[in-house]
Amino acid sequence: MLLTLQVTAVFLVALTMGLALAHALEFPGKLRLDERTYLAVQTIYYPGFTIGGIGEPLAIVATLILTIAMRNDGAMFWWTLAAFVAVLATHVVFWLVTQPTNRYWLRKQQMGRAGTKFFAADAARLEADTEKRDWKRMRDQWEYSHVARAVLSAIALLALIIAVAA
């Protein structure tokens, strides 16, 4: 049972890191795009990354359960706890930094019911704020949030691998 939980947690944290790392690796190339091209390219991510993103809250749950299961295992517990804190921080960055920009980018996009709920925002307020928003600042906020998420999720994955291998 413990081995199944460890493998599941490693897989889910690796999925979380993979998605964030993919965005972070695109950052240098996306800096070369003009506003129109950047905004056109930005919307291609949401269908696939939203599906993959389901793994992120599951990674939090799996690492929390694993942390509890390893509470009496000394150093393995601390590595697992570090992984849990890092994957939780990855998720916090998403909701506080990435998601507000997602809502801004998608304010005019037609989406299905699930996408509309997930990316729901006050469209009238976003439109009113459009004049105040600098697209480069929004781009940088989104892109750097993914760099931070990639670093945090890499820390989570490495800590979890150390805990499982110990």
Helices and strands as residue ranges (DSSP letters): H 2-30, H 35-42, H 46-52, H 55-69, H 75-93, I 94-98, H 99-105, H 113-118, H 123-129, G 130-132, H 135-165
